[in-house]
Amino acid sequence: MKLRLDRAAFSDTVAWAARALPHRPTLPVLAGILLTASDRTLTAAAFDFEVSTTFEVEAEVLAPGTALVSGRLLADLSRALPDQPVELTSDTTDTVLTCGQSQFALPHIPREDYPRLPDLPPIRGTADAAAFAAAVAQVAIVAARDDTLPVLTAIRLEINAERLRLVATDRYRLAVRDLPWQPADPQAPEAFALVPARILHDITKALAKAPPGDRVTIALHSEPSGTGGLIGLRTGARQATTRLLDSAFPNYETIFPTTYTGSATVERLPLLEAAKRIALVADNRSPLRITLSAGRITLDAGNSSDARGRETLPSPFHGEPICIPANAAYLVEGINALTTPMAELSYTTATKPAVLTGRTDNEAEHDPSYRYLFMPLRST
């Protein structure tokens, strides 16, 4: 194998493939990135039996070939190289990386036992790449971090002819995001998938800065019940697949109140900054309290024996006055996840779930495409 390509393109290629490298590989071959040169293209791939990543980039291929080299080392080198063209040359034992006056020899990892990368499942449709990445980030914040209940570490995808829905919950919060998309077959039956939230969020981070108009292709093979299977994402030269979780997701729709007894609307950024400040004096023993009354919303935390804080913002308010004790971090994350100029907080009672949604202004209807529900805390 012998080829030349632009350093920036090489770095992007390796960085994408490295997303599938396991932190503790169960087999030596899984620590490698597979480089394949053919037909004016360099392909970098990685696979750990759960996640696969592939990136194809244009290169000047002088001699085709394949090599499996240390993925972590290759990723570190690709970030540190000078801004000059990269040349890769392989013999029977090493791949030599040359960039300007820098030269590195990477020993080959025997690739006889390297697993076959999974094929992309059947394509279900496409969505705006940047919007899809933003939607994943909005719901991933509520997915559980520990594996006590694996289903709570997942994002549920619901796909039909009208929309793509993403849902996640950790039992204390629930986030739902609806996204317009273009189905490959409008007559296809509705499909469901449980995707590990951490993996999906990591894969889609690279899509967040996609140019306007870029589309992400969503491919899916799942069981009829929505458990088990494989999902694939492809945009431009990037492709990734990951296995789906085999669990039953909670019936989340029943958690949302059917009616609300009150609501308040406030400018989102001032509310976010106020919540961040008051959160500094809140803890699990002293939750952040949200007090709603005519024309204002007040955030306060602390008690007589600890530090205390209070801040009041103007807010159109409809309903009976109420005080809702909230987890400060959960409130900050929910407000931050909104993207509209205004935030609307709707509630029923101080002990029932409250819901954050967005508004473009005080007169507009709330935006139902993103709903962030949180459970009030019990004050001690």
Secondary structure, DSSP 8 states (H G I E B T S, - for coil): -EEEE-HHHHHHHHHHHGGG--SS-SSGGGGEEEEEEETTEEEEEEE-SSEEEEEEEE-EEEE-EEEEEEHHHHHHHHHHS-SS-EEEEE-SSEEEEEETTEEEEEE----TT---------EEEEEEHHHHHHHHHHHHTTS-SSSSSGGGGEEEEEE-SS-EEEEEE-SSEEEEEEE--EES-TTS--EEEEEEHHHHHHHHHTTTT--TT-EEEEEEEE-TTS-SEEEEEEETTEEEEEE---S----GGGGS-SS-SEEEEEEHHHHHHHHHHHHTT-BTTB-EEEEEETTEEEEEE--TTS--EEEEEE--EESS-EEEEE-HHHHHHHHHH--SSEEEEEES-TTS-EEEEEESSTTS--EEEEEEEE------
